[in-house]
Amino acid sequence: MQTTYSSTQPVRSDIDALEGPTVVEFGASWCGYCQGAQPAIAEAFAAHPGVRHLRIEDGPGRRLGRSFRVKLWPTLVFLSGGQEVARVVRPAGVQEIERALAAIDSSA
């Protein structure tokens, strides 16, 4: 699992072309909500090692987050074959993340 938010953003077409299960997490390292959600995110991902997890720094002028209509952080977008299957905004606990991961990870 990636531990920091990448300031380099892929373009949306690259995200849409990804094969397999992927989660794109939008947030910022200084965001208190993002920091508070990390233990639940880490716990949920521990049971899904085959899921690609991209942590992307979001903010004003950041096009990738806007293309996914991100409004609050952290927002986790769950993709299968580049298509959005589920979304979790400001997760309250590990269960809602696990449910969304189960929707994209058939190997679990």
ROKOL-256343 format. One record per residue (C-alpha): x, y, z. Coordinates in steps of 0.2 Angstrom, whole numbers, plus 5000, padded with zeros to 4 digits. Each point is the difference from the previous one (the first is absolute). Layout:
XYZ ...
//
This chain:
500050005000 500750174995 500250115016 500050174993 499050104988 500850024983 500150184993 500249934983 498349964992 499749884986 498850054987 498249945000 500249904985 501549905008 498849965015 498649954989 501249884991 500649915016 499649815000 499549915016 499450075017 500650175004 499650135014 500450184997 500150105016 499950194999 500650105015 501450105007 501449965012 499550155011 498149955001 499449955017 498649894993 501349914988 501249975015 498649945011 499449874986 501749924997 499949875013 498349944994 500650014982 501649905004 499049865009 498849984986 501449994987 501049875010 498749874994 500150064982 501950004995 499549984981 499150165000 501050154992 499950155012 500450174993 500050155012 499950164991 500250175007 498450114996 499650185001 499650164990 500549984982 500349815001 499149934985 499949825005 499050035016 498850114990 499849874987 499449885013 498950145008 501049995017 499350125012 500649945017 501649915006 500449865001 499049934986 500349834995 499549954982 499949814997 500349954982 499949834991 500750014982 500150195001 498150015004 499450075017 499149875010 499950085017 500550165009 500350035019 500150185006 500850045017 499949825006 499349975017 500849835003 500849854992 498349914995 499550124986 501750004992 500049815001 498349994992 500650114986 501649904998 499049834999 499050084985 501650014990 501249875007 499449824995 501649925007 499550045018 
//
